[in-house]
Amino acid sequence: MSQTQLRGKTVAARGTVPSPSPGGKGLAAGQLGLLAVVVIGISTIAPAYVLTSTLGPTVQAIGAHLPAIFVVGFIPMFMVALGYRELNADSPDSGTTFTWVTKAFGPVVGWMGGWGLLAANIIVLSNLAGVAVDFFYLFVSQLTGQGWIAGLAANKPVNVLTCLVFVAAAVWVSSRGVKTTKSVQYLLVAFQLGVLAWFVIGAFSKVAAGQAATSMAFSWSWFNPLDIGSFSAFAAGLSLSIFSFWGWDLCLTMSEETTNSKKTSGLAAAIVAIAVLVIYVVGSIAVVMFAGVGNTGVGLTNPDIAENVFTAIASPVMGPFAILLSLAVLSSCGASLQSTFVSPARSLLAMGYYKALPSRFASVNPRFQSPVFATVAAGVVSAGFYALMRYLSDNVLNDTIQALGLMICFYYGITALACVWYFRHSLFKSVRNFFFRLVFPLLGGVGLVVVFLQTAADSWDPSFGSGSQLFGVGLVFVIGVGILVLGAVVMAVVHWRMPGFFRGETLKQDTPALVVPE
């Protein structure tokens, strides 16, 4: 057999039934290069949005040890990313977690992994839209000098209606395919990172000039996780830290639409994770040094500013240019809201393609080569979830972030462990395999599972998160664990209506992907 024929065949230790080749779902192949994937990955993580949303809750949990918790949170995430890269090199597929976990552990665990990924995206989409609403009215208020306009964000009907408009706009852009997404993201990400750099430099300058009333002197102890008071506090902070890095796996979701699908997406995911770590560590040091960890004024443990830290400290740091920070967070939310729709849409596409959901989800618009139906479905669910949560809790942003940490630990953790099991026959064939297919994903996966279990146990108490509850149970637990239980119920219905996937008829377990000729 010729070399070309060998490259086009499945090389399988346990069978020869191939998975569909990249691009086989109707997506536009080869549309994105490395830079584009990195930019879209950073936009999905949305550093400006993450910092303003998580700094308050994280400081409340672990004090000034933000740099330590970001570094510690990065370690399991990066180890998991290495496992993702191995799986993507073997089987580039828009279904990512759903497809890979099914191949490793079978259809039931794979379906729940896909559900966890979808749930995480739905939660974060609703949260992004909520923060975007807050900063939209703040920006308009600053622009017009009319303070009352900022208060419109607290009006629930106005808030929800504005959120629906934002979600609809993001769905429209995402439905037009990755080329439109790429064009939008270059501008928004550049602006966001530029303003963040301005803010950080301004904060350091104010501290150096003695113009920060609540400032704290820098301490290397901030990098020591052992100084955090308890394991529960550490786990809560780590869960938030893990949320802060969430989104790099979108790079893998787009693997079927990238050039050199087996390498580009995995490399981009690693670059995104490292770049975001640098942004977080430098940004968190600047904020802690400027604002301190007090519970009044701009202090980071002040509950009145916990949901949106930048709202309170933008003016003291940037003066009349504070409006740019509001616009940066707004653009960060908008960029992430739009790019994040790529992930659930393509996950739904894969689940429909492999008959794990109704085939309608597998439809691709021939003009834009984009899963329009799946994108719209994700938009409808995320908007409905936000509206429900907004009326259930006045602290919806804080509670959904905490619950999102649970979802992320769940599906990242089982994907990392799936890497170990899927490659179990080749783990000891080389030193590289030993570390990249066993040690790193195993440690990362186990670490995330431990954080998931600890956070789930702690979140049963209503005092965890914002203090909101439902029938005496903490709202964070209700959202996080309740969504997983709901997933099991939905899976049972799908199993009854569409048993083929669960019999292994549409996606074979332990079957490597088709090696497509370059």
N, C-alpha and C positions, 0 to 999 in steps of 0.2 A: 504494500500500500504506500502511496506517495506521501511526502510530508504535508502537502496541501490537504490531502484526504484525512490524514491523521488530525490536523488542526480543526477539521470540520466535524469530527466525530466526538461522541461522548466517551470519556475515559472513566469508567466506573468500576469500582471494586466489587460492588454488590448488585449491579444491574446496568442496563443500557437504555433505559427509557428516559429521554431527555426532557428537560423543562423547556418551555417556549423561549426562543432566543430574545435578546434585548431588542426592543422596538416592535416585537410581535403583537403588542397590545394596541398598536396604532399610534403610539406617541412619536413625536418628531425626533428621530435619532440624530446625534452629532450637532446639536444646536448650541451647546455650552462648552466653553473651554475652562481651564483651571481658574483663571481670574474671576470669571462670571460666577462659578460655583462658590468660590470663597466669599465674594461679595453678597450673594444671596444667602449663604450660610450665616454671615455676620448679621445681615438684616433680620433674619429669622430670630436669632438670639436677642437682638435689639438691646445693646448695652445701655443706652440712655434710659430706656423704659425699665430694664431690669434693676439698674442702680436705684432709681427713684422709688420703685415698688418694693424692693427687698431690703434696703439698708435699714429702715425703721424696724420691721419685724425681726431682722437678724440681730441687730444690736440689742433689742429687747431680750433676745434669747441668750446671747453670748457676750454682751458688752463690747469692748473695743477690739475684740480679737477677730475683726473682719478679715484682715490679710491671712490669718491662720486658717480660718474656715474656708476661704476661697481656695487656698492652696490644697487643703485636705480634700475639699470637694472635687477639685480638678483631678486628683490622682485616680480615683475609681472611674471617673468619667473618661479619662484618657485611656486607661486600661481597657475599658469597654469599647472605646473607639477603635483600638487596635484589633479587637475581636471582630467588630463590624467590618473593618477593612479586609480581614481574611475571608469573611463570609461573602463580601461583595466581590472580591477577586475570583471566588469560586462560582458564585451565582448572582450576578448583577440583576436586580429585580426591583421594581417600584414598590413591591409589597414589603420589602425589608423584613421587619420583625415577624410579620404574619407568615411570609414565605419561608424564611430561614428556620423559625421555631417549628413550623410544620414539618419541614424536612428532617429536623433533629428529633423532635419529641412526639410527632404525630399531630393529627388534625385538631384534636380537642385543645391541647395546650397551645398550638399555633393559632387557633381561632381566638382564644382568650388573650394571647399576646397581641394580636391585631386589634382586638377590642381595647386593650390598655393603651395602645398607641393612639387610636382614634379618640378615646376619652381624654387623653392628655392634650391632644390638639384642640378638641372642642372647648375644654376648660380654658386653655391659654388664649384661644381666640376670643372668648367672652371677656377674659380679663384685659386683653389688649384693647378691645373696643371700649371697655369701661374707663381705662386710663386715658385713652384718646379723647373721650367725651370730656373728662375733667380738664385736660390741658387745652382742648379746643376752646372751651368757654373762658378759661384763664387767659389764653392768648388774645381772644377777642376783647376781653375786659382790659388787658394791658394796652392793646392797640388803640382802643377808643377812649381810654381813661374813665370808663363807666364801671365802677366796682360792682354794681348789682348784677352785671352780666355773669361774673364768675359764680354767683350763687345759683344760677340756673342748673348747674350740674347736680345740685342737691335736690332738685325737683324731679321726682321719680318718673312721671309721665314724659317730661321733656328729656330726661336722661335716656330713657329707654328708646324713645323715638329717634333721638340723635344717634344712638348706638346702631339702630336698624339701618339708618342711612349709611353709616360708615361701613357696616358689614356688606351692604348691597354694593357699594362702590368697590370694595376689595374683591368681592366675588366677580364683578364685571371684569376687572383687570386680570384676575387670575384665569378666568375662563378663556382669555384670548391667547393663552399659551406662554411658554417660557421665554420666548423672545421679547414679548411685551414686558414680562416680569423683569427680565434682565435690564432693559432700558430704564425702567422706573427706579430700580434699586441702585444703580450707579450714582444717580443724583442724590437720592435720599440718604444713602449710607455715608457718602462723602460729607454732606452737610452735618449729619449727626455726629460723626467723629471729630469734625473740625470744631464744632461748638463745645463738645466735651473736653477737648484739649484746651480750649480757651478757659473753660470753667476751672479745670484742674490747676492751670497756671495761675489763674486769679486767686484761687483759694490758698495756694502756697504763698503767693505774694502778700496777701492780707495777713496771714499768720506771721510771716517774717517781719512785716512792718508793725506788728502789734495791734492790728486793727480788727481782730476777731475776739469779741468779748468772752466767748465761752470756749476758747481754743484749748487744745491739749498738746503737750509736748510729745513728740514722736518717741515711741518705745519699741525696742526689739521684742519685748514680751508679747506684742500684738501678734507675732508670728508663732507663738508657742501654743499649740492646741491643748497642752496639758494643764494650762492655767484656767481653762474653762471649768466652771464650778461642778457640773455633774454630767453624767452620761446622757441623761434625758435632754439637758440643755444643749449638749454637743450634738445629739442626734437631730434635734429641732433645727439648730443652725446648719447642720450638714444637709438636711433635707432642703432648706432654702438655698444653700449654696449649689446643690445639684440642680435645682430648678434654674439657677442663674446660668448654668452652662447648657441647659437644654436647648435643642434646636439644631446642633451640628449634624444630627442624623438626616436632616433634610438633604444634605449633600449626597447621601446614599440613595435617598428616594428618587433623585433625579438621574440616577446612573444610566438609565436607558436613554436619556436625552443628552448625554455628554459625549465628547470625543474620548476615545479610549476608555470605554465604560468600566473596565476592570481595574483601572489605576487612578484615573482622574478624581473620582468622587472620594475614594479613600484618602488620598493625599490631601484633598481640600478639607475634609473633615478634621484631619490632624492639625492643619494650619489654622483653621478657624478656632479650634479649642485653645491652642497656645496663644493666639493673638488676643482672644477674649480674656484669658487669664491675666495677661499684662494690663489690659484696660481696667479690669476689676481691682487688681491689687493697687495700682497707682491711684485710681479714682477713690477707692475706699480710704486709703491713707489720707488723701487730701480732704475728704469730707469729715473724717473723725478728727483730724487736727484742727479743722476750722470750726466745726459745730460742737464737738465734745459729745459726751454721752449723758448729759443731764436730761431731766424730764420736764423742763420748762423752756420757753422761747424756741430757739432753733436746736436745742438739745435733741439728739437722735432717739432718746427714749420717751420723748413727749408724745403721748398717744394722739394728740390733735394733728400731728404732721406725719405719723407713721406710714400712712398709705402712700403719700407723695412727698418725699423728703425735699425734692428740688423746688417744690412750690414755696417752701419756707425760706430756703437758703439761697435761692437764685439772686434776689435783689441785694442782700448783704455782700455777695461775692462779686456780682457783675454790674451792679448799679443800674443805670438806664438801659444797659444791654441785656438785662435779665429776660426780656421778651424773647431773645434768641434761644435761651435754654428751654423756655416753654415750647417754642416752635420746634426745637430739636427733639424733645420728648414726644411731641405730637407727631413729627415726621418719623421718629423711631417706631412709634406705635402703628402708624399708618403703613410703614414699610414692612414691619413684621406681620401685621394683620394680613396684608396682601400676599406676602411670600409664604406665610405659614399655611395658607389654604392649599398650597401645592402638595403638602404632605398628606393630609387626610383624603384629599381628592384622589391621589394616586394609590393610597392604601385601599380605599374603597374600590378603585378600578381593579386592582389586583385581586381583591376578594371576590368581586363580581366575575372576573376573568376565570378564576379557578373554581367557580360555582359554589363559593362559600357564602355568597349573598346573591340576591336576584340579579340576573344578567343585565338588567337595565343599568346597573352601576358600571358595567364594563364598556358602555358606549363611549365612543370618542368622536368629537366633532371633526368632520373631515377637513374643514377650512382651517381651523386653528390647531388641529391635532392635539386637542386638549379634552380631558374628561369633564365636559361642561355639566352634565347631570350630577355627577358625584360632587363637583365643586359647589353647585347650588344646594345640594342636600346638606353638605357640611355647613354652609352658611345659614340655612334655615335652623338647623339643630343648635348651632352655637348662639345664634340670636335668641332663640327660645330659651336656652339655658341661662343666658345672661338676664333676660327679663324676669325669669322665675327667681333667680338668686337675688336680684336687686330688690325684689319685694319681700324675700324671706329674711334678708340680713342687711343691716345698714353698713356692715363692714365686709361687704361681698368681696372686695378686692383682696383683702388679707386672707379671708377664709379660702378662696379659690386658689390662691398661691400655695397655701399649706397643703390643700388637697392635691394640687398638681404635683407636688413633691412626691406624694405617695404613688401616683400614677407613673411618674418617671422612673422611680426606683423599681416598680413592678416590671414594666416592659423592658427597660434596659437590662435589668438583672437577669431575666430569663433568656434574653437574647445572647448575653455574654456566656451564660451557662450552655446555651444551645451550640455556641461555637465550639466549646470544649467537647461536647458529646458528638457533634457532627463530624469533627476531625479526629475522633478517638483512634482511628486506625493509623494515623500518620503523626501522632504527637511526638514520638520518639525517633523519628526518622532523620531529624537534623536538630542542631542547637536552636536554629531560628524557629522551627515548629514548636519546640519545647516551650519557648518563652511566649511567642505570639499566638499560639493556638491553645496553650494550656495555662501557663503561669499567670500571664497578664489578664486574660478574660476571666479566669477562675477567681482570682483575687478581687477583681472589679465587680464581678457578678455577686459573689458572696457578700462583699461589703455593702452593695446596694440592697440585697435581700435583708441584711441585718437592720439597715436604716429603715426599710419599709416596715418590718415587724415592730421595731421600737416606736416609730412614729404612729403606727396604727394603734398600738396599745395606749400611748399617751393621749392620742386625740379623742379617745372615748370620753375623757373628762371635758366638760364644756369650757373649762378655763383655758384649754389649749386653743390657740388662735385668738379670735376676737371675743370669745366668751359666748357666742351665739349657740343655741341648742335646739334640738327637736326631740320632744318627749324625753328630756333629760339627758340626751346623748349629744356630745359635741358635734357641731355642724361640720367640722372638718372631717370627722370620722364618717358621718352620714354621706357626705359628698364622695370621699375617696373610696371607702370600702363599699358603700351602697352602690356606686357605679359598677364596681366589679361584680357584685351580686346580680345587678340588672343585666350585665353582660352574659352571665351564666344562663339567665332566663331566656334572653334573646337567642343565645346559641342553641338552647333546647328546641325552640320553635323552628329555627333554621334547620336543625338536624332532622326534625320531623318532616319539614316541607322539601328539603333538598339534601337527601342522605348521601348522594354520590361523593361529595367532598369528604365526608366523614368515613367513607369506606376506602378512601385512598384512591379513588378512580380519576380524580382530576389533578391532584398534586401528589406525586409519589414521595414517600418518606425515604431518606437516605439515598437520594438520587442526585448526583452532581448535575450542574447545569450544562447545556450545550455549549461547547467551545466554538464560538463564532469566528470564522476567518477574518483577520484584520483587513 
